[in-house]
Amino acid sequence: MSDRAMAYSLLALGDAYVTGSGYLTQEDRRRSLVSVPITDLGQIEIGYICNPSRVLSELALEYIEWLKIITV
């Protein structure tokens, strides 16, 4: 998901994680978001949400292909 605001809205509503740098703004901290390294979780699911009216960048397409390769 490329829209940070939408990603954080989904986090606030559900049981999910967003991967990234871990950087949180003051507004993020006011919304009670925390940054926690993912360790020892066993199996996790990684997915993506995109707007069908937008064209994905070459980097995004490469990332999706990489995920398909490493997915068990």
Helices and strands as residue ranges (DSSP letters): H 4-13, H 26-30, H 58-70
